[in-house]
Amino acid sequence: MSVIIPNEILHATRMSEAELKQEIAVMLFQKEKLTLAQASRLAGMNRLQFQHLLASRQIPVHYDVAELEADIKTLGEMGELGLELAILPQLPT
């Protein structure tokens, strides 16, 4: 799905397209409508950059156990964790 924002709206905000995407991503992340990864992607930033943006605005990162487990699984599938995955303790639920 694509969302088209008319140029006059973009000009009224006095923001660039990138800035508007970041604002939308931050708002949706704050409302817990997007995960950190999804919001980062929408903002056109990597996770670390997006986390810095959130920190600069004193917005806490909500990162729950399910997201951690999903990230661990993804990294394992990518071969990024190697043996570390085998020694990771079971997370409390």
HTML snippet that shows the backbone in 3Dmol.js (N, CA, C, O; Angstrom):
<script src="https://3Dmol.org/build/3Dmol-min.js"></script>
<div id="view" style="width:600px;height:400px;position:relative"></div>
<script>
const pdb = `
ATOM      1  N   MET A   1       0.843  -1.172   0.000  1.00  0.00           N
ATOM      2  CA  MET A   1       0.000   0.000   0.000  1.00  0.00           C
ATOM      3  C   MET A   1       0.888   1.234   0.000  1.00  0.00           C
ATOM      4  O   MET A   1       1.905   1.278   0.691  1.00  0.00           O
ATOM      5  N   SER A   2       0.515   2.190  -0.743  1.00  0.00           N
ATOM      6  CA  SER A   2       1.223   3.465  -0.778  1.00  0.00           C
ATOM      7  C   SER A   2       0.304   4.559  -0.265  1.00  0.00           C
ATOM      8  O   SER A   2      -0.904   4.544  -0.501  1.00  0.00           O
ATOM      9  N   VAL A   3       0.898   5.501   0.438  1.00  0.00           N
ATOM     10  CA  VAL A   3       0.163   6.657   0.918  1.00  0.00           C
ATOM     11  C   VAL A   3       0.725   7.874   0.198  1.00  0.00           C
ATOM     12  O   VAL A   3       1.933   8.111   0.210  1.00  0.00           O
ATOM     13  N   ILE A   4      -0.144   8.631  -0.418  1.00  0.00           N
ATOM     14  CA  ILE A   4       0.289   9.825  -1.140  1.00  0.00           C
ATOM     15  C   ILE A   4      -0.088  11.047  -0.311  1.00  0.00           C
ATOM     16  O   ILE A   4      -1.253  11.262   0.024  1.00  0.00           O
ATOM     17  N   ILE A   5       0.918  11.828   0.005  1.00  0.00           N
ATOM     18  CA  ILE A   5       0.697  13.063   0.753  1.00  0.00           C
ATOM     19  C   ILE A   5       0.881  14.210  -0.230  1.00  0.00           C
ATOM     20  O   ILE A   5       1.954  14.363  -0.814  1.00  0.00           O
ATOM     21  N   PRO A   6      -0.155  15.012  -0.415  1.00  0.00           N
ATOM     22  CA  PRO A   6      -0.056  16.120  -1.373  1.00  0.00           C
ATOM     23  C   PRO A   6       1.092  17.065  -1.006  1.00  0.00           C
ATOM     24  O   PRO A   6       1.384  17.282   0.170  1.00  0.00           O
ATOM     25  N   ASN A   7       1.728  17.614  -2.026  1.00  0.00           N
ATOM     26  CA  ASN A   7       2.850  18.530  -1.814  1.00  0.00           C
ATOM     27  C   ASN A   7       2.486  19.710  -0.934  1.00  0.00           C
ATOM     28  O   ASN A   7       3.309  20.170  -0.142  1.00  0.00           O
ATOM     29  N   GLU A   8       1.251  20.211  -1.064  1.00  0.00           N
ATOM     30  CA  GLU A   8       0.879  21.372  -0.237  1.00  0.00           C
ATOM     31  C   GLU A   8       0.861  21.019   1.252  1.00  0.00           C
ATOM     32  O   GLU A   8       1.161  21.862   2.097  1.00  0.00           O
ATOM     33  N   ILE A   9       0.512  19.783   1.565  1.00  0.00           N
ATOM     34  CA  ILE A   9       0.549  19.344   2.971  1.00  0.00           C
ATOM     35  C   ILE A   9       2.000  19.249   3.436  1.00  0.00           C
ATOM     36  O   ILE A   9       2.339  19.706   4.528  1.00  0.00           O
ATOM     37  N   LEU A  10       2.851  18.655   2.607  1.00  0.00           N
ATOM     38  CA  LEU A  10       4.271  18.553   2.944  1.00  0.00           C
ATOM     39  C   LEU A  10       4.871  19.946   3.138  1.00  0.00           C
ATOM     40  O   LEU A  10       5.608  20.171   4.098  1.00  0.00           O
ATOM     41  N   HIS A  11       4.569  20.869   2.250  1.00  0.00           N
ATOM     42  CA  HIS A  11       5.086  22.239   2.376  1.00  0.00           C
ATOM     43  C   HIS A  11       4.544  22.913   3.633  1.00  0.00           C
ATOM     44  O   HIS A  11       5.267  23.662   4.289  1.00  0.00           O
ATOM     45  N   ALA A  12       3.294  22.659   3.973  1.00  0.00           N
ATOM     46  CA  ALA A  12       2.692  23.267   5.165  1.00  0.00           C
ATOM     47  C   ALA A  12       3.402  22.824   6.439  1.00  0.00           C
ATOM     48  O   ALA A  12       3.471  23.576   7.411  1.00  0.00           O
ATOM     49  N   THR A  13       3.925  21.614   6.433  1.00  0.00           N
ATOM     50  CA  THR A  13       4.623  21.107   7.617  1.00  0.00           C
ATOM     51  C   THR A  13       6.020  21.701   7.763  1.00  0.00           C
ATOM     52  O   THR A  13       6.616  21.659   8.840  1.00  0.00           O
ATOM     53  N   ARG A  14       6.536  22.258   6.660  1.00  0.00           N
ATOM     54  CA  ARG A  14       7.909  22.790   6.626  1.00  0.00           C
ATOM     55  C   ARG A  14       8.928  21.702   6.950  1.00  0.00           C
ATOM     56  O   ARG A  14       9.956  21.947   7.581  1.00  0.00           O
ATOM     57  N   MET A  15       8.609  20.500   6.500  1.00  0.00           N
ATOM     58  CA  MET A  15       9.502  19.362   6.697  1.00  0.00           C
ATOM     59  C   MET A  15       9.855  18.764   5.349  1.00  0.00           C
ATOM     60  O   MET A  15       9.141  18.926   4.360  1.00  0.00           O
ATOM     61  N   SER A  16      10.975  18.073   5.346  1.00  0.00           N
ATOM     62  CA  SER A  16      11.321  17.306   4.157  1.00  0.00           C
ATOM     63  C   SER A  16      10.517  16.003   4.196  1.00  0.00           C
ATOM     64  O   SER A  16       9.915  15.663   5.214  1.00  0.00           O
ATOM     65  N   GLU A  17      10.517  15.295   3.095  1.00  0.00           N
ATOM     66  CA  GLU A  17       9.829  14.009   3.051  1.00  0.00           C
ATOM     67  C   GLU A  17      10.418  13.058   4.093  1.00  0.00           C
ATOM     68  O   GLU A  17       9.678  12.334   4.760  1.00  0.00           O
ATOM     69  N   ALA A  18      11.739  13.057   4.234  1.00  0.00           N
ATOM     70  CA  ALA A  18      12.401  12.187   5.214  1.00  0.00           C
ATOM     71  C   ALA A  18      11.983  12.547   6.640  1.00  0.00           C
ATOM     72  O   ALA A  18      11.732  11.663   7.459  1.00  0.00           O
ATOM     73  N   GLU A  19      11.910  13.840   6.931  1.00  0.00           N
ATOM     74  CA  GLU A  19      11.508  14.274   8.275  1.00  0.00           C
ATOM     75  C   GLU A  19      10.071  13.860   8.574  1.00  0.00           C
ATOM     76  O   GLU A  19       9.769  13.429   9.686  1.00  0.00           O
ATOM     77  N   LEU A  20       9.190  13.988   7.595  1.00  0.00           N
ATOM     78  CA  LEU A  20       7.791  13.609   7.798  1.00  0.00           C
ATOM     79  C   LEU A  20       7.670  12.109   8.058  1.00  0.00           C
ATOM     80  O   LEU A  20       6.900  11.685   8.920  1.00  0.00           O
ATOM     81  N   LYS A  21       8.430  11.312   7.316  1.00  0.00           N
ATOM     82  CA  LYS A  21       8.424   9.858   7.550  1.00  0.00           C
ATOM     83  C   LYS A  21       8.899   9.541   8.961  1.00  0.00           C
ATOM     84  O   LYS A  21       8.341   8.670   9.629  1.00  0.00           O
ATOM     85  N   GLN A  22       9.930  10.248   9.414  1.00  0.00           N
ATOM     86  CA  GLN A  22      10.437  10.023  10.770  1.00  0.00           C
ATOM     87  C   GLN A  22       9.381  10.383  11.811  1.00  0.00           C
ATOM     88  O   GLN A  22       9.195   9.657  12.787  1.00  0.00           O
ATOM     89  N   GLU A  23       8.697  11.492  11.607  1.00  0.00           N
ATOM     90  CA  GLU A  23       7.663  11.914  12.563  1.00  0.00           C
ATOM     91  C   GLU A  23       6.532  10.888  12.630  1.00  0.00           C
ATOM     92  O   GLU A  23       6.046  10.560  13.712  1.00  0.00           O
ATOM     93  N   ILE A  24       6.126  10.393  11.486  1.00  0.00           N
ATOM     94  CA  ILE A  24       5.054   9.384  11.452  1.00  0.00           C
ATOM     95  C   ILE A  24       5.530   8.112  12.142  1.00  0.00           C
ATOM     96  O   ILE A  24       4.787   7.503  12.912  1.00  0.00           O
ATOM     97  N   ALA A  25       6.770   7.712  11.866  1.00  0.00           N
ATOM     98  CA  ALA A  25       7.316   6.504  12.486  1.00  0.00           C
ATOM     99  C   ALA A  25       7.392   6.643  14.006  1.00  0.00           C
ATOM    100  O   ALA A  25       7.033   5.716  14.732  1.00  0.00           O
ATOM    101  N   VAL A  26       7.852   7.785  14.484  1.00  0.00           N
ATOM    102  CA  VAL A  26       7.947   8.020  15.930  1.00  0.00           C
ATOM    103  C   VAL A  26       6.562   7.958  16.567  1.00  0.00           C
ATOM    104  O   VAL A  26       6.375   7.318  17.601  1.00  0.00           O
ATOM    105  N   MET A  27       5.602   8.621  15.947  1.00  0.00           N
ATOM    106  CA  MET A  27       4.240   8.638  16.499  1.00  0.00           C
ATOM    107  C   MET A  27       3.653   7.230  16.571  1.00  0.00           C
ATOM    108  O   MET A  27       3.069   6.851  17.587  1.00  0.00           O
ATOM    109  N   LEU A  28       3.807   6.458  15.499  1.00  0.00           N
ATOM    110  CA  LEU A  28       3.258   5.103  15.486  1.00  0.00           C
ATOM    111  C   LEU A  28       3.992   4.193  16.463  1.00  0.00           C
ATOM    112  O   LEU A  28       3.389   3.297  17.053  1.00  0.00           O
ATOM    113  N   PHE A  29       5.292   4.422  16.636  1.00  0.00           N
ATOM    114  CA  PHE A  29       6.050   3.646  17.625  1.00  0.00           C
ATOM    115  C   PHE A  29       5.583   3.990  19.036  1.00  0.00           C
ATOM    116  O   PHE A  29       5.382   3.094  19.856  1.00  0.00           O
ATOM    117  N   GLN A  30       5.411   5.268  19.325  1.00  0.00           N
ATOM    118  CA  GLN A  30       4.947   5.696  20.648  1.00  0.00           C
ATOM    119  C   GLN A  30       3.589   5.097  20.988  1.00  0.00           C
ATOM    120  O   GLN A  30       3.331   4.743  22.139  1.00  0.00           O
ATOM    121  N   LYS A  31       2.728   4.983  19.995  1.00  0.00           N
ATOM    122  CA  LYS A  31       1.388   4.430  20.210  1.00  0.00           C
ATOM    123  C   LYS A  31       1.390   2.905  20.171  1.00  0.00           C
ATOM    124  O   LYS A  31       0.339   2.267  20.242  1.00  0.00           O
ATOM    125  N   GLU A  32       2.594   2.329  20.057  1.00  0.00           N
ATOM    126  CA  GLU A  32       2.784   0.882  20.015  1.00  0.00           C
ATOM    127  C   GLU A  32       2.032   0.222  18.864  1.00  0.00           C
ATOM    128  O   GLU A  32       1.549  -0.905  18.979  1.00  0.00           O
ATOM    129  N   LYS A  33       1.944   0.950  17.752  1.00  0.00           N
ATOM    130  CA  LYS A  33       1.332   0.416  16.529  1.00  0.00           C
ATOM    131  C   LYS A  33       2.389  -0.237  15.644  1.00  0.00           C
ATOM    132  O   LYS A  33       2.073  -1.091  14.815  1.00  0.00           O
ATOM    133  N   LEU A  34       3.664   0.176  15.829  1.00  0.00           N
ATOM    134  CA  LEU A  34       4.776  -0.406  15.087  1.00  0.00           C
ATOM    135  C   LEU A  34       5.846  -0.863  16.055  1.00  0.00           C
ATOM    136  O   LEU A  34       6.042  -0.259  17.109  1.00  0.00           O
ATOM    137  N   THR A  35       6.542  -1.937  15.694  1.00  0.00           N
ATOM    138  CA  THR A  35       7.691  -2.384  16.479  1.00  0.00           C
ATOM    139  C   THR A  35       8.866  -1.456  16.180  1.00  0.00           C
ATOM    140  O   THR A  35       8.795  -0.614  15.286  1.00  0.00           O
ATOM    141  N   LEU A  36       9.930  -1.621  16.930  1.00  0.00           N
ATOM    142  CA  LEU A  36      11.135  -0.837  16.702  1.00  0.00           C
ATOM    143  C   LEU A  36      11.650  -1.056  15.282  1.00  0.00           C
ATOM    144  O   LEU A  36      12.016  -0.100  14.598  1.00  0.00           O
ATOM    145  N   ALA A  37      11.679  -2.299  14.844  1.00  0.00           N
ATOM    146  CA  ALA A  37      12.171  -2.613  13.499  1.00  0.00           C
ATOM    147  C   ALA A  37      11.278  -1.986  12.426  1.00  0.00           C
ATOM    148  O   ALA A  37      11.778  -1.409  11.460  1.00  0.00           O
ATOM    149  N   GLN A  38       9.980  -2.098  12.592  1.00  0.00           N
ATOM    150  CA  GLN A  38       9.046  -1.536  11.606  1.00  0.00           C
ATOM    151  C   GLN A  38       9.148  -0.018  11.548  1.00  0.00           C
ATOM    152  O   GLN A  38       9.179   0.571  10.467  1.00  0.00           O
ATOM    153  N   ALA A  39       9.200   0.608  12.714  1.00  0.00           N
ATOM    154  CA  ALA A  39       9.293   2.071  12.765  1.00  0.00           C
ATOM    155  C   ALA A  39      10.618   2.547  12.177  1.00  0.00           C
ATOM    156  O   ALA A  39      10.658   3.557  11.474  1.00  0.00           O
ATOM    157  N   SER A  40      11.688   1.833  12.458  1.00  0.00           N
ATOM    158  CA  SER A  40      12.994   2.188  11.892  1.00  0.00           C
ATOM    159  C   SER A  40      12.951   2.142  10.375  1.00  0.00           C
ATOM    160  O   SER A  40      13.447   3.043   9.699  1.00  0.00           O
ATOM    161  N   ARG A  41      12.355   1.085   9.852  1.00  0.00           N
ATOM    162  CA  ARG A  41      12.243   0.923   8.403  1.00  0.00           C
ATOM    163  C   ARG A  41      11.419   2.057   7.796  1.00  0.00           C
ATOM    164  O   ARG A  41      11.807   2.635   6.781  1.00  0.00           O
ATOM    165  N   LEU A  42      10.283   2.375   8.419  1.00  0.00           N
ATOM    166  CA  LEU A  42       9.438   3.457   7.919  1.00  0.00           C
ATOM    167  C   LEU A  42      10.189   4.788   7.933  1.00  0.00           C
ATOM    168  O   LEU A  42      10.047   5.598   7.017  1.00  0.00           O
ATOM    169  N   ALA A  43      10.981   5.004   8.970  1.00  0.00           N
ATOM    170  CA  ALA A  43      11.741   6.251   9.100  1.00  0.00           C
ATOM    171  C   ALA A  43      12.931   6.308   8.143  1.00  0.00           C
ATOM    172  O   ALA A  43      13.549   7.360   7.978  1.00  0.00           O
ATOM    173  N   GLY A  44      13.249   5.184   7.518  1.00  0.00           N
ATOM    174  CA  GLY A  44      14.397   5.155   6.613  1.00  0.00           C
ATOM    175  C   GLY A  44      15.718   5.179   7.357  1.00  0.00           C
ATOM    176  O   GLY A  44      16.718   5.700   6.865  1.00  0.00           O
ATOM    177  N   MET A  45      15.704   4.602   8.562  1.00  0.00           N
ATOM    178  CA  MET A  45      16.892   4.610   9.413  1.00  0.00           C
ATOM    179  C   MET A  45      17.183   3.187   9.866  1.00  0.00           C
ATOM    180  O   MET A  45      16.294   2.335   9.865  1.00  0.00           O
ATOM    181  N   ASN A  46      18.436   2.930  10.255  1.00  0.00           N
ATOM    182  CA  ASN A  46      18.693   1.642  10.886  1.00  0.00           C
ATOM    183  C   ASN A  46      18.223   1.736  12.336  1.00  0.00           C
ATOM    184  O   ASN A  46      17.915   2.823  12.824  1.00  0.00           O
ATOM    185  N   ARG A  47      18.169   0.613  13.011  1.00  0.00           N
ATOM    186  CA  ARG A  47      17.608   0.608  14.379  1.00  0.00           C
ATOM    187  C   ARG A  47      18.368   1.519  15.334  1.00  0.00           C
ATOM    188  O   ARG A  47      17.769   2.227  16.143  1.00  0.00           O
ATOM    189  N   LEU A  48      19.686   1.492  15.230  1.00  0.00           N
ATOM    190  CA  LEU A  48      20.488   2.310  16.140  1.00  0.00           C
ATOM    191  C   LEU A  48      20.208   3.797  15.922  1.00  0.00           C
ATOM    192  O   LEU A  48      20.062   4.549  16.886  1.00  0.00           O
ATOM    193  N   GLN A  49      20.132   4.220  14.668  1.00  0.00           N
ATOM    194  CA  GLN A  49      19.813   5.619  14.369  1.00  0.00           C
ATOM    195  C   GLN A  49      18.433   5.989  14.912  1.00  0.00           C
ATOM    196  O   GLN A  49      18.251   7.062  15.485  1.00  0.00           O
ATOM    197  N   PHE A  50      17.468   5.092  14.726  1.00  0.00           N
ATOM    198  CA  PHE A  50      16.119   5.373  15.207  1.00  0.00           C
ATOM    199  C   PHE A  50      16.093   5.417  16.733  1.00  0.00           C
ATOM    200  O   PHE A  50      15.397   6.249  17.316  1.00  0.00           O
ATOM    201  N   GLN A  51      16.840   4.533  17.379  1.00  0.00           N
ATOM    202  CA  GLN A  51      16.911   4.555  18.837  1.00  0.00           C
ATOM    203  C   GLN A  51      17.527   5.867  19.327  1.00  0.00           C
ATOM    204  O   GLN A  51      17.097   6.409  20.345  1.00  0.00           O
ATOM    205  N   HIS A  52      18.527   6.379  18.612  1.00  0.00           N
ATOM    206  CA  HIS A  52      19.116   7.672  18.974  1.00  0.00           C
ATOM    207  C   HIS A  52      18.096   8.793  18.820  1.00  0.00           C
ATOM    208  O   HIS A  52      18.031   9.705  19.644  1.00  0.00           O
ATOM    209  N   LEU A  53      17.300   8.717  17.754  1.00  0.00           N
ATOM    210  CA  LEU A  53      16.237   9.709  17.557  1.00  0.00           C
ATOM    211  C   LEU A  53      15.252   9.668  18.720  1.00  0.00           C
ATOM    212  O   LEU A  53      14.870  10.709  19.255  1.00  0.00           O
ATOM    213  N   LEU A  54      14.842   8.461  19.108  1.00  0.00           N
ATOM    214  CA  LEU A  54      13.923   8.317  20.239  1.00  0.00           C
ATOM    215  C   LEU A  54      14.549   8.855  21.513  1.00  0.00           C
ATOM    216  O   LEU A  54      13.899   9.571  22.275  1.00  0.00           O
ATOM    217  N   ALA A  55      15.809   8.512  21.747  1.00  0.00           N
ATOM    218  CA  ALA A  55      16.495   8.968  22.961  1.00  0.00           C
ATOM    219  C   ALA A  55      16.604  10.489  22.997  1.00  0.00           C
ATOM    220  O   ALA A  55      16.483  11.095  24.061  1.00  0.00           O
ATOM    221  N   SER A  56      16.832  11.106  21.842  1.00  0.00           N
ATOM    222  CA  SER A  56      16.952  12.572  21.801  1.00  0.00           C
ATOM    223  C   SER A  56      15.643  13.248  22.185  1.00  0.00           C
ATOM    224  O   SER A  56      15.624  14.417  22.571  1.00  0.00           O
ATOM    225  N   ARG A  57      14.556  12.503  22.074  1.00  0.00           N
ATOM    226  CA  ARG A  57      13.232  13.030  22.433  1.00  0.00           C
ATOM    227  C   ARG A  57      12.732  12.455  23.757  1.00  0.00           C
ATOM    228  O   ARG A  57      11.586  12.669  24.152  1.00  0.00           O
ATOM    229  N   GLN A  58      13.608  11.729  24.425  1.00  0.00           N
ATOM    230  CA  GLN A  58      13.290  11.083  25.704  1.00  0.00           C
ATOM    231  C   GLN A  58      12.082  10.161  25.589  1.00  0.00           C
ATOM    232  O   GLN A  58      11.219  10.129  26.466  1.00  0.00           O
ATOM    233  N   ILE A  59      12.039   9.414  24.491  1.00  0.00           N
ATOM    234  CA  ILE A  59      10.980   8.434  24.263  1.00  0.00           C
ATOM    235  C   ILE A  59      11.561   7.060  24.584  1.00  0.00           C
ATOM    236  O   ILE A  59      12.526   6.634  23.950  1.00  0.00           O
ATOM    237  N   PRO A  60      10.987   6.367  25.557  1.00  0.00           N
ATOM    238  CA  PRO A  60      11.540   5.051  25.915  1.00  0.00           C
ATOM    239  C   PRO A  60      11.291   4.016  24.814  1.00  0.00           C
ATOM    240  O   PRO A  60      10.284   4.050  24.106  1.00  0.00           O
ATOM    241  N   VAL A  61      12.240   3.107  24.704  1.00  0.00           N
ATOM    242  CA  VAL A  61      12.111   2.015  23.743  1.00  0.00           C
ATOM    243  C   VAL A  61      11.384   0.878  24.434  1.00  0.00           C
ATOM    244  O   VAL A  61      11.869   0.337  25.428  1.00  0.00           O
ATOM    245  N   HIS A  62      10.225   0.514  23.913  1.00  0.00           N
ATOM    246  CA  HIS A  62       9.523  -0.650  24.439  1.00  0.00           C
ATOM    247  C   HIS A  62       9.949  -1.836  23.585  1.00  0.00           C
ATOM    248  O   HIS A  62       9.625  -1.931  22.401  1.00  0.00           O
ATOM    249  N   TYR A  63      10.675  -2.721  24.218  1.00  0.00           N
ATOM    250  CA  TYR A  63      11.249  -3.869  23.533  1.00  0.00           C
ATOM    251  C   TYR A  63      10.968  -5.054  24.429  1.00  0.00           C
ATOM    252  O   TYR A  63      11.637  -5.246  25.444  1.00  0.00           O
ATOM    253  N   ASP A  64       9.984  -5.847  24.058  1.00  0.00           N
ATOM    254  CA  ASP A  64       9.566  -6.921  24.944  1.00  0.00           C
ATOM    255  C   ASP A  64      10.258  -8.234  24.615  1.00  0.00           C
ATOM    256  O   ASP A  64      11.016  -8.331  23.649  1.00  0.00           O
ATOM    257  N   VAL A  65       9.987  -9.230  25.426  1.00  0.00           N
ATOM    258  CA  VAL A  65      10.614 -10.540  25.282  1.00  0.00           C
ATOM    259  C   VAL A  65      10.303 -11.154  23.924  1.00  0.00           C
ATOM    260  O   VAL A  65      11.175 -11.769  23.311  1.00  0.00           O
ATOM    261  N   ALA A  66       9.084 -10.997  23.452  1.00  0.00           N
ATOM    262  CA  ALA A  66       8.709 -11.568  22.152  1.00  0.00           C
ATOM    263  C   ALA A  66       9.547 -10.957  21.027  1.00  0.00           C
ATOM    264  O   ALA A  66       9.972 -11.664  20.113  1.00  0.00           O
ATOM    265  N   GLU A  67       9.782  -9.647  21.094  1.00  0.00           N
ATOM    266  CA  GLU A  67      10.617  -9.009  20.071  1.00  0.00           C
ATOM    267  C   GLU A  67      12.065  -9.490  20.163  1.00  0.00           C
ATOM    268  O   GLU A  67      12.714  -9.713  19.141  1.00  0.00           O
ATOM    269  N   LEU A  68      12.571  -9.648  21.391  1.00  0.00           N
ATOM    270  CA  LEU A  68      13.923 -10.156  21.581  1.00  0.00           C
ATOM    271  C   LEU A  68      14.052 -11.561  21.003  1.00  0.00           C
ATOM    272  O   LEU A  68      15.004 -11.857  20.282  1.00  0.00           O
ATOM    273  N   GLU A  69      13.093 -12.421  21.323  1.00  0.00           N
ATOM    274  CA  GLU A  69      13.136 -13.788  20.811  1.00  0.00           C
ATOM    275  C   GLU A  69      13.057 -13.812  19.284  1.00  0.00           C
ATOM    276  O   GLU A  69      13.730 -14.614  18.638  1.00  0.00           O
ATOM    277  N   ALA A  70      12.231 -12.929  18.706  1.00  0.00           N
ATOM    278  CA  ALA A  70      12.130 -12.862  17.243  1.00  0.00           C
ATOM    279  C   ALA A  70      13.452 -12.405  16.642  1.00  0.00           C
ATOM    280  O   ALA A  70      13.878 -12.928  15.613  1.00  0.00           O
ATOM    281  N   ASP A  71      14.107 -11.428  17.280  1.00  0.00           N
ATOM    282  CA  ASP A  71      15.401 -10.958  16.787  1.00  0.00           C
ATOM    283  C   ASP A  71      16.459 -12.055  16.888  1.00  0.00           C
ATOM    284  O   ASP A  71      17.268 -12.230  15.977  1.00  0.00           O
ATOM    285  N   ILE A  72      16.448 -12.788  17.992  1.00  0.00           N
ATOM    286  CA  ILE A  72      17.405 -13.883  18.167  1.00  0.00           C
ATOM    287  C   ILE A  72      17.188 -14.945  17.095  1.00  0.00           C
ATOM    288  O   ILE A  72      18.149 -15.459  16.521  1.00  0.00           O
ATOM    289  N   LYS A  73      15.935 -15.271  16.828  1.00  0.00           N
ATOM    290  CA  LYS A  73      15.625 -16.256  15.791  1.00  0.00           C
ATOM    291  C   LYS A  73      16.111 -15.773  14.428  1.00  0.00           C
ATOM    292  O   LYS A  73      16.721 -16.534  13.677  1.00  0.00           O
ATOM    293  N   THR A  74      15.838 -14.506  14.109  1.00  0.00           N
ATOM    294  CA  THR A  74      16.256 -13.943  12.825  1.00  0.00           C
ATOM    295  C   THR A  74      17.778 -13.955  12.699  1.00  0.00           C
ATOM    296  O   THR A  74      18.313 -14.353  11.665  1.00  0.00           O
ATOM    297  N   LEU A  75      18.467 -13.525  13.739  1.00  0.00           N
ATOM    298  CA  LEU A  75      19.925 -13.526  13.700  1.00  0.00           C
ATOM    299  C   LEU A  75      20.465 -14.946  13.562  1.00  0.00           C
ATOM    300  O   LEU A  75      21.435 -15.181  12.841  1.00  0.00           O
ATOM    301  N   GLY A  76      19.829 -15.896  14.259  1.00  0.00           N
ATOM    302  CA  GLY A  76      20.239 -17.293  14.134  1.00  0.00           C
ATOM    303  C   GLY A  76      20.075 -17.798  12.715  1.00  0.00           C
ATOM    304  O   GLY A  76      20.947 -18.496  12.197  1.00  0.00           O
ATOM    305  N   GLU A  77      18.960 -17.449  12.081  1.00  0.00           N
ATOM    306  CA  GLU A  77      18.708 -17.859  10.698  1.00  0.00           C
ATOM    307  C   GLU A  77      19.696 -17.219   9.737  1.00  0.00           C
ATOM    308  O   GLU A  77      20.032 -17.796   8.703  1.00  0.00           O
ATOM    309  N   MET A  78      20.157 -16.029  10.084  1.00  0.00           N
ATOM    310  CA  MET A  78      21.133 -15.332   9.241  1.00  0.00           C
ATOM    311  C   MET A  78      22.549 -15.819   9.506  1.00  0.00           C
ATOM    312  O   MET A  78      23.483 -15.436   8.802  1.00  0.00           O
ATOM    313  N   GLY A  79      22.711 -16.668  10.525  1.00  0.00           N
ATOM    314  CA  GLY A  79      24.040 -17.150  10.870  1.00  0.00           C
ATOM    315  C   GLY A  79      24.868 -16.134  11.625  1.00  0.00           C
ATOM    316  O   GLY A  79      26.092 -16.251  11.689  1.00  0.00           O
ATOM    317  N   GLU A  80      24.213 -15.134  12.198  1.00  0.00           N
ATOM    318  CA  GLU A  80      24.932 -14.070  12.893  1.00  0.00           C
ATOM    319  C   GLU A  80      25.260 -14.413  14.347  1.00  0.00           C
ATOM    320  O   GLU A  80      26.133 -13.783  14.944  1.00  0.00           O
ATOM    321  N   LEU A  81      24.586 -15.384  14.914  1.00  0.00           N
ATOM    322  CA  LEU A  81      24.814 -15.686  16.323  1.00  0.00           C
ATOM    323  C   LEU A  81      25.790 -16.832  16.533  1.00  0.00           C
ATOM    324  O   LEU A  81      26.445 -16.907  17.573  1.00  0.00           O
ATOM    325  N   GLY A  82      25.891 -17.712  15.571  1.00  0.00           N
ATOM    326  CA  GLY A  82      26.799 -18.845  15.713  1.00  0.00           C
ATOM    327  C   GLY A  82      26.475 -19.662  16.946  1.00  0.00           C
ATOM    328  O   GLY A  82      25.320 -20.017  17.179  1.00  0.00           O
ATOM    329  N   LEU A  83      27.483 -19.955  17.726  1.00  0.00           N
ATOM    330  CA  LEU A  83      27.315 -20.781  18.922  1.00  0.00           C
ATOM    331  C   LEU A  83      26.636 -20.041  20.056  1.00  0.00           C
ATOM    332  O   LEU A  83      26.125 -20.673  20.981  1.00  0.00           O
ATOM    333  N   GLU A  84      26.619 -18.730  20.008  1.00  0.00           N
ATOM    334  CA  GLU A  84      26.009 -17.944  21.084  1.00  0.00           C
ATOM    335  C   GLU A  84      24.547 -18.312  21.286  1.00  0.00           C
ATOM    336  O   GLU A  84      24.044 -18.252  22.408  1.00  0.00           O
ATOM    337  N   LEU A  85      23.867 -18.689  20.225  1.00  0.00           N
ATOM    338  CA  LEU A  85      22.459 -19.041  20.319  1.00  0.00           C
ATOM    339  C   LEU A  85      22.265 -20.259  21.209  1.00  0.00           C
ATOM    340  O   LEU A  85      21.275 -20.345  21.936  1.00  0.00           O
ATOM    341  N   ALA A  86      23.189 -21.187  21.159  1.00  0.00           N
ATOM    342  CA  ALA A  86      23.072 -22.420  21.935  1.00  0.00           C
ATOM    343  C   ALA A  86      23.233 -22.173  23.429  1.00  0.00           C
ATOM    344  O   ALA A  86      22.702 -22.942  24.231  1.00  0.00           O
ATOM    345  N   ILE A  87      23.950 -21.124  23.829  1.00  0.00           N
ATOM    346  CA  ILE A  87      24.186 -20.892  25.249  1.00  0.00           C
ATOM    347  C   ILE A  87      23.299 -19.796  25.840  1.00  0.00           C
ATOM    348  O   ILE A  87      23.455 -19.440  27.008  1.00  0.00           O
ATOM    349  N   LEU A  88      22.387 -19.266  25.059  1.00  0.00           N
ATOM    350  CA  LEU A  88      21.475 -18.240  25.548  1.00  0.00           C
ATOM    351  C   LEU A  88      20.525 -18.848  26.562  1.00  0.00           C
ATOM    352  O   LEU A  88      19.858 -19.836  26.254  1.00  0.00           O
ATOM    353  N   PRO A  89      20.441 -18.288  27.766  1.00  0.00           N
ATOM    354  CA  PRO A  89      19.535 -18.856  28.772  1.00  0.00           C
ATOM    355  C   PRO A  89      18.074 -18.661  28.373  1.00  0.00           C
ATOM    356  O   PRO A  89      17.739 -17.766  27.596  1.00  0.00           O
ATOM    357  N   GLN A  90      17.227 -19.506  28.914  1.00  0.00           N
ATOM    358  CA  GLN A  90      15.798 -19.379  28.671  1.00  0.00           C
ATOM    359  C   GLN A  90      15.307 -18.099  29.319  1.00  0.00           C
ATOM    360  O   GLN A  90      15.584 -17.846  30.491  1.00  0.00           O
ATOM    361  N   LEU A  91      14.586 -17.298  28.567  1.00  0.00           N
ATOM    362  CA  LEU A  91      14.067 -16.037  29.089  1.00  0.00           C
ATOM    363  C   LEU A  91      12.817 -16.287  29.911  1.00  0.00           C
ATOM    364  O   LEU A  91      11.995 -17.130  29.551  1.00  0.00           O
ATOM    365  N   PRO A  92      12.662 -15.554  31.027  1.00  0.00           N
ATOM    366  CA  PRO A  92      11.442 -15.727  31.817  1.00  0.00           C
ATOM    367  C   PRO A  92      10.228 -15.215  31.064  1.00  0.00           C
ATOM    368  O   PRO A  92      10.333 -14.277  30.273  1.00  0.00           O
ATOM    369  N   THR A  93       9.110 -15.809  31.299  1.00  0.00           N
ATOM    370  CA  THR A  93       7.881 -15.381  30.633  1.00  0.00           C
ATOM    371  C   THR A  93       6.922 -14.766  31.599  1.00  0.00           C
ATOM    372  O   THR A  93       5.832 -14.349  31.207  1.00  0.00           O
TER     373      THR A  93
END
`;
const viewer = $3Dmol.createViewer("view");
viewer.addModel(pdb, "pdb");
viewer.setStyle({}, {cartoon: {color: "spectrum"}});
viewer.zoomTo();
viewer.render();
</script>
